[in-house]
Amino acid sequence: MGNNHHVDSYSSFDTQGLVKAGLVTALYVVITMFVAPVAYGPIQFRISEGLNFMGLYNKRYIASITLGVFIVNAMQSTIVDVVVGSFHTLVSLVLARYLGNLAVKAFGKKVKDPMIIRYGVMTLVFTFTMFIIAAMLMYMGFADFFWETYAFLALSEFIVMTIGGLIMYYLIAPRIDFHK
């Protein structure tokens, strides 16, 4: 069992890479549908968000997770949620990957495993950017108070990302090489 927590900035679009991306998209859809009653609305516990950390290992997963969000929102929500939710995911994944790399450079060799910093940044970026979803819910008439909605969304996202991050970092990533 080796340490698979290094970052690979290359993305493979060969057949094997496409199959892996497709599997992650399908996994995102299945997990979200499993918890569908609590995966939508002003308080969300979309446990599939734990898969977001895969975007730190390989860029292909940014596209596959964004596609997963697109699909589940198309199945269960409105066109506004399809567009805004997918946009939110794409922007948050790209921003988290970029800011995570900057944070690792800033900390230098002070941290034993830089991936811990990247995981923390990913969690914080998704928590903070839930204002996009709160604004969308206000626009769609599913929420009455922006700050209350944002607070609940941010808290639920923080909880899901923290738990998902712990599971991904300690249980899954050491056993599966997501870089390939």
C-alpha positions as CSV (number, residue, x, y, z in Angstrom):
1,M,0.0,0.0,0.0
2,G,1.9,3.0,-1.3
3,N,1.3,6.7,-0.9
4,N,-0.9,7.8,-3.8
5,H,-1.3,11.4,-2.5
6,H,1.0,13.1,-5.1
7,V,-0.5,15.4,-7.7
8,D,-0.4,14.7,-11.4
9,S,-1.4,17.6,-13.6
10,Y,-1.7,15.5,-16.7
11,S,-5.0,14.2,-17.9
12,S,-5.3,11.1,-20.0
13,F,-8.0,11.0,-22.7
14,D,-7.2,7.6,-24.0
15,T,-9.8,4.8,-23.8
16,Q,-8.8,3.8,-20.3
17,G,-9.0,7.4,-19.2
18,L,-12.4,7.9,-20.7
19,V,-13.7,4.7,-19.0
20,K,-12.4,5.8,-15.7
21,A,-14.0,9.3,-16.1
22,G,-17.2,7.6,-17.1
23,L,-17.2,5.4,-14.1
24,V,-16.7,8.4,-11.8
25,T,-19.6,10.2,-13.5
26,A,-21.8,7.2,-13.0
27,L,-20.7,6.8,-9.4
28,Y,-21.6,10.5,-8.8
29,V,-25.0,9.9,-10.3
30,V,-25.7,6.7,-8.4
31,I,-24.6,8.1,-5.0
32,T,-26.6,11.2,-5.5
33,M,-29.8,9.3,-6.5
34,F,-29.3,7.1,-3.5
35,V,-29.7,10.1,-1.2
36,A,-31.9,12.1,-3.6
37,P,-34.4,13.3,-0.9
38,V,-31.6,15.2,0.9
39,A,-29.4,16.0,-2.2
40,Y,-31.4,19.0,-3.4
41,G,-32.8,22.2,-1.9
42,P,-31.8,24.7,0.7
43,I,-30.2,22.1,3.0
44,Q,-28.2,19.5,1.0
45,F,-26.3,16.4,2.1
46,R,-25.1,15.3,-1.3
47,I,-22.6,12.8,-0.1
48,S,-21.4,12.3,-3.7
49,E,-19.6,15.7,-3.2
50,G,-16.8,13.7,-1.5
51,L,-15.8,12.6,-5.1
52,N,-14.8,16.2,-5.7
53,F,-11.4,15.5,-4.2
54,M,-10.6,13.3,-7.2
55,G,-10.2,16.5,-9.2
56,L,-7.0,17.1,-7.2
57,Y,-5.5,13.9,-8.6
58,N,-6.3,14.1,-12.2
59,K,-7.9,16.8,-14.3
60,R,-10.1,14.3,-16.1
61,Y,-12.2,14.0,-12.9
62,I,-13.1,17.7,-13.0
63,A,-14.9,17.1,-16.3
64,S,-16.5,13.8,-15.1
65,I,-17.8,15.2,-11.8
66,T,-19.1,18.3,-13.6
67,L,-20.9,15.9,-16.0
68,G,-22.3,13.9,-13.0
69,V,-23.7,17.1,-11.5
70,F,-25.2,18.0,-14.9
71,I,-26.9,14.6,-15.2
72,V,-28.4,14.5,-11.7
73,N,-29.6,18.0,-11.9
74,A,-31.2,17.3,-15.3
75,M,-32.9,14.2,-13.8
76,Q,-34.2,15.8,-10.6
77,S,-34.3,19.6,-10.9
78,T,-34.7,22.5,-13.4
79,I,-32.7,23.8,-16.3
80,V,-31.6,26.7,-14.1
81,D,-30.1,24.2,-11.7
82,V,-28.5,22.2,-14.5
83,V,-26.7,25.2,-15.8
84,V,-25.9,27.0,-12.5
85,G,-25.1,23.8,-10.5
86,S,-22.8,22.5,-13.2
87,F,-21.1,25.9,-13.5
88,H,-20.7,26.0,-9.7
89,T,-19.0,22.6,-9.7
90,L,-16.7,23.3,-12.6
91,V,-15.6,26.7,-11.2
92,S,-15.2,25.4,-7.7
93,L,-13.1,22.4,-8.9
94,V,-10.8,24.5,-11.1
95,L,-10.5,27.2,-8.4
96,A,-9.8,24.7,-5.6
97,R,-7.1,22.9,-7.7
98,Y,-5.4,26.2,-8.5
99,L,-5.6,27.7,-5.0
100,G,-4.6,24.3,-3.5
101,N,-1.4,24.4,-5.6
102,L,-0.7,28.0,-4.5
103,A,-1.2,27.1,-0.9
104,V,1.1,24.2,-1.1
105,K,3.8,26.5,-2.6
106,A,3.2,29.0,0.2
107,F,3.6,26.3,2.9
108,G,6.7,24.8,1.2
109,K,8.1,21.9,3.0
110,K,6.5,22.8,6.3
111,V,3.8,20.1,5.7
112,K,4.5,16.4,5.6
113,D,1.9,15.7,2.9
114,P,0.9,18.6,0.8
115,M,-2.3,16.8,-0.3
116,I,-3.7,17.6,3.2
117,I,-3.5,21.3,2.3
118,R,-5.1,20.7,-1.1
119,Y,-8.0,18.8,0.6
120,G,-8.5,21.6,3.1
121,V,-8.5,24.2,0.3
122,M,-11.0,22.1,-1.7
123,T,-13.3,21.9,1.3
124,L,-13.1,25.6,1.9
125,V,-13.7,26.6,-1.7
126,F,-16.8,24.4,-2.0
127,T,-18.1,25.7,1.3
128,F,-17.5,29.3,0.4
129,T,-18.9,29.1,-3.2
130,M,-22.2,27.7,-2.0
131,F,-23.3,31.4,-2.2
132,I,-23.8,30.6,-5.9
133,I,-26.3,27.9,-5.1
134,A,-28.0,30.0,-2.5
135,A,-28.5,32.8,-5.0
136,M,-29.9,30.3,-7.5
137,L,-32.4,29.0,-5.0
138,M,-33.5,32.5,-4.2
139,Y,-33.9,33.3,-7.9
140,M,-35.9,30.1,-8.4
141,G,-38.2,30.9,-5.4
142,F,-37.1,27.9,-3.3
143,A,-35.6,30.1,-0.5
144,D,-36.8,33.3,1.1
145,F,-33.6,34.5,3.0
146,F,-30.3,34.5,1.3
147,W,-28.0,34.5,4.3
148,E,-29.9,31.8,6.1
149,T,-30.0,29.7,2.9
150,Y,-26.3,30.3,2.3
151,A,-25.4,29.4,5.9
152,F,-27.3,26.1,5.8
153,L,-25.8,25.2,2.4
154,A,-22.3,26.2,3.4
155,L,-22.6,24.2,6.7
156,S,-24.0,21.1,5.0
157,E,-21.3,21.3,2.2
158,F,-18.6,21.7,4.8
159,I,-19.8,18.6,6.7
160,V,-20.1,16.5,3.6
161,M,-16.8,17.6,2.2
162,T,-15.0,17.1,5.5
163,I,-16.4,13.6,6.0
164,G,-15.9,12.8,2.3
165,G,-12.4,14.1,2.5
166,L,-11.5,12.0,5.5
167,I,-12.9,8.9,3.7
168,M,-11.2,9.7,0.5
169,Y,-7.8,10.6,2.0
170,Y,-7.5,7.9,4.6
171,L,-9.4,5.0,3.1
172,I,-9.7,5.2,-0.6
173,A,-6.7,7.3,-2.1
174,P,-4.0,5.1,-0.4
175,R,-5.5,2.0,-2.1
176,I,-6.4,3.4,-5.6
177,D,-4.1,5.5,-7.8
178,F,-6.3,8.2,-9.2
179,H,-3.4,9.8,-11.1
180,K,-3.4,7.1,-13.9
